[in-house]
Amino acid sequence: MNTTLSFGVIAGACGLVLLIAVLKQRAQLILSFLVRTALGAVCILFVNDFLKEQGIALVVGLNPVSLLTAGILGFSGIALLYAIVACKFL
């Protein structure tokens, strides 16, 4: 009986360590997504203002889809949004 209890305690401790590692990784992914989303929104605003000052009528709107694209894909997602708008412009 003592051996079974010891095995259960060790297995429980290992499971707890794995659970903490998974939760830490998930929190890091969520934080990274939120940072990319915020920086993407700021970048879109700055690029929209810059293009407006240059007289170029390419504007990417800030909506949930564009923020999700910027959050998941990062800078390449922002470039993709402007490429889609540029293709529409042509």
Backbone bond lengths (Angstrom), bond angles and torsions (degrees), N, CA, C in turn:
res aa  C-N    CA-C-N  psi(-1)  N-CA   C-N-CA  omega(-1)  CA-C   N-CA-C  phi
1 M - - - 1.442 - - 1.521 110.88 -
2 N 1.299 118.38 -38.35 1.450 122.95 -178.95 1.530 111.04 -64.97
3 T 1.330 117.11 -36.74 1.459 121.50 179.10 1.523 110.79 -67.35
4 T 1.305 116.62 -40.73 1.462 121.27 178.94 1.526 110.68 -63.99
5 L 1.299 116.62 -42.25 1.463 121.07 178.73 1.529 111.11 -64.88
6 S 1.314 116.79 -41.58 1.464 121.14 178.21 1.527 110.95 -62.75
7 F 1.332 115.59 -43.52 1.463 120.17 177.94 1.530 110.61 -62.10
8 G 1.309 117.38 -40.94 1.464 121.53 179.03 1.516 112.04 -64.82
9 V 1.322 117.49 -40.32 1.465 121.18 178.99 1.527 110.16 -66.16
10 I 1.324 117.54 -42.58 1.472 120.99 179.30 1.524 110.38 -65.83
11 A 1.331 117.20 -43.94 1.469 120.75 178.52 1.532 110.64 -63.23
12 G 1.323 117.32 -39.85 1.461 120.55 177.89 1.516 112.37 -64.86
13 A 1.335 116.83 -40.37 1.462 120.44 178.45 1.525 110.82 -65.62
14 C 1.338 117.07 -40.51 1.466 120.39 177.86 1.527 110.68 -64.50
15 G 1.327 116.06 -41.67 1.459 120.15 178.01 1.520 111.88 -62.93
16 L 1.315 117.13 -39.23 1.464 122.00 178.53 1.527 110.97 -64.97
17 V 1.325 116.82 -42.39 1.466 120.63 178.38 1.529 110.45 -63.50
18 L 1.330 116.99 -42.65 1.471 120.20 178.12 1.526 111.29 -64.61
19 L 1.312 118.00 -39.94 1.458 122.10 178.41 1.524 111.04 -62.89
20 I 1.310 117.13 -43.85 1.469 120.97 178.03 1.527 110.77 -62.90
21 A 1.328 117.42 -40.54 1.467 120.98 179.36 1.527 111.17 -64.48
22 V 1.332 117.15 -41.51 1.467 120.73 179.65 1.524 110.29 -66.64
23 L 1.327 117.91 -43.41 1.459 120.47 179.72 1.527 111.90 -65.33
24 K 1.329 116.48 -36.18 1.459 119.89 177.95 1.526 110.59 -66.00
25 Q 1.331 116.17 -41.99 1.458 120.00 179.69 1.531 110.14 -65.55
26 R 1.334 116.88 -41.37 1.462 120.38 179.86 1.532 110.54 -64.15
27 A 1.318 117.22 -40.73 1.461 120.96 178.69 1.523 110.32 -64.22
28 Q 1.320 116.82 -38.49 1.464 120.31 178.29 1.532 110.63 -65.70
29 L 1.330 117.69 -39.86 1.467 120.95 178.04 1.527 110.98 -64.78
30 I 1.314 116.86 -41.95 1.466 120.31 179.97 1.525 110.36 -66.06
31 L 1.320 117.19 -42.22 1.460 120.65 178.72 1.527 110.65 -63.94
32 S 1.315 117.16 -41.65 1.462 121.26 178.43 1.530 110.62 -62.45
33 F 1.337 116.83 -42.50 1.465 120.89 178.37 1.525 110.91 -62.19
34 L 1.331 116.86 -43.87 1.461 120.08 -179.40 1.525 111.93 -65.48
35 V 1.322 117.54 -38.28 1.468 120.95 178.18 1.530 110.07 -66.40
36 R 1.346 117.28 -44.48 1.470 119.97 178.23 1.513 111.39 -63.14
37 T 1.341 117.44 -36.66 1.462 120.79 178.75 1.529 110.92 -65.89
38 A 1.324 117.15 -45.17 1.467 120.67 -179.99 1.528 111.08 -65.01
39 L 1.326 117.16 -45.74 1.465 120.12 178.82 1.523 111.28 -66.03
40 G 1.321 116.68 -34.39 1.463 120.23 176.78 1.516 111.86 -64.73
41 A 1.336 116.68 -41.33 1.466 120.62 178.33 1.526 110.55 -63.27
42 V 1.327 116.75 -43.35 1.469 120.70 178.85 1.526 110.19 -64.55
43 C 1.315 116.76 -41.92 1.466 120.74 179.78 1.532 111.06 -64.18
44 I 1.323 117.18 -42.32 1.464 120.63 178.41 1.525 110.29 -61.82
45 L 1.332 117.00 -42.95 1.465 119.89 178.69 1.527 111.36 -62.15
46 F 1.332 117.02 -45.04 1.464 120.21 -179.89 1.531 112.07 -65.51
47 V 1.330 117.04 -41.98 1.468 119.65 179.69 1.525 110.02 -67.38
48 N 1.329 117.96 -39.37 1.465 119.98 176.83 1.527 110.95 -60.38
49 D 1.336 116.92 -44.63 1.469 120.04 178.07 1.518 111.70 -64.41
50 F 1.331 117.68 -42.37 1.461 121.13 -179.98 1.529 111.00 -62.40
51 L 1.333 117.07 -45.28 1.464 120.16 179.91 1.525 111.20 -66.67
52 K 1.318 116.91 -34.60 1.468 120.45 177.69 1.531 110.43 -65.12
53 E 1.352 116.78 -41.14 1.468 120.09 178.13 1.517 111.79 -66.34
54 Q 1.323 117.78 -29.94 1.460 121.71 179.36 1.524 112.27 -82.76
55 G 1.331 117.65 -7.05 1.452 121.54 178.92 1.520 113.01 84.36
56 I 1.307 117.79 18.63 1.460 122.26 179.50 1.523 107.69 -99.73
57 A 1.325 115.67 128.25 1.465 120.59 -173.27 1.530 112.00 -92.98
58 L 1.315 117.29 50.35 1.468 121.56 174.40 1.522 108.30 -109.02
59 V 1.324 116.05 114.49 1.452 120.28 -177.71 1.527 108.69 -130.04
60 V 1.308 116.46 125.58 1.457 122.11 173.30 1.523 106.83 -99.98
61 G 1.310 116.31 124.65 1.455 120.87 -179.29 1.517 111.65 -77.56
62 L 1.327 115.27 151.88 1.467 120.49 174.44 1.521 107.79 -92.05
63 N 1.300 115.85 103.58 1.455 122.08 176.93 1.522 108.36 -138.04
64 P 1.308 118.07 172.81 1.471 119.39 -177.12 1.533 113.71 -57.78
65 V 1.319 117.87 -35.23 1.464 120.21 -178.75 1.524 110.84 -69.24
66 S 1.327 117.68 -43.86 1.460 119.52 179.72 1.528 111.09 -68.22
67 L 1.330 117.51 -36.92 1.464 120.19 177.26 1.525 111.49 -68.60
68 L 1.320 116.82 -37.29 1.460 120.46 176.36 1.523 110.86 -65.50
69 T 1.328 116.72 -40.59 1.464 120.93 177.20 1.521 110.54 -63.29
70 A 1.311 117.18 -45.09 1.469 120.64 178.47 1.521 111.26 -65.80
71 G 1.319 118.15 -36.63 1.453 121.64 -179.45 1.513 113.10 -69.85
72 I 1.327 116.89 -38.24 1.463 120.34 -178.12 1.522 111.16 -81.83
73 L 1.322 117.46 -46.72 1.465 121.04 -173.28 1.523 114.26 -95.45
74 G 1.321 117.55 -15.97 1.456 119.89 179.76 1.520 112.19 75.34
75 F 1.341 115.93 -141.43 1.465 120.66 -177.08 1.524 112.03 -62.50
76 S 1.321 117.25 -36.50 1.464 119.63 179.33 1.527 110.77 -65.23
77 G 1.330 117.70 -30.83 1.455 120.61 175.84 1.520 112.08 -67.62
78 I 1.327 116.20 -37.40 1.465 120.32 176.64 1.522 110.01 -65.76
79 A 1.329 116.11 -43.59 1.459 120.21 177.08 1.530 110.76 -61.68
80 L 1.321 116.90 -38.58 1.463 121.18 177.47 1.525 111.15 -62.89
81 L 1.323 117.35 -42.28 1.464 120.36 178.75 1.528 111.18 -61.55
82 Y 1.325 116.38 -43.32 1.471 118.97 178.78 1.525 111.55 -69.84
83 A 1.316 118.19 -31.88 1.468 120.56 176.72 1.527 110.61 -67.06
84 I 1.317 117.06 -39.24 1.468 120.40 177.89 1.527 110.38 -64.18
85 V 1.336 116.29 -43.67 1.473 119.82 178.90 1.524 110.41 -65.72
86 A 1.335 117.61 -37.67 1.468 121.24 179.65 1.528 110.29 -66.09
87 C 1.322 117.78 -38.63 1.475 120.15 177.61 1.525 111.31 -66.11
88 K 1.321 116.73 -36.05 1.462 120.39 175.70 1.529 110.72 -65.94
89 F 1.338 115.10 -35.95 1.468 121.62 -176.79 1.524 111.12 -66.96
90 L 1.324 115.94 -33.33 1.471 119.81 -178.54 1.493 108.50 -71.49
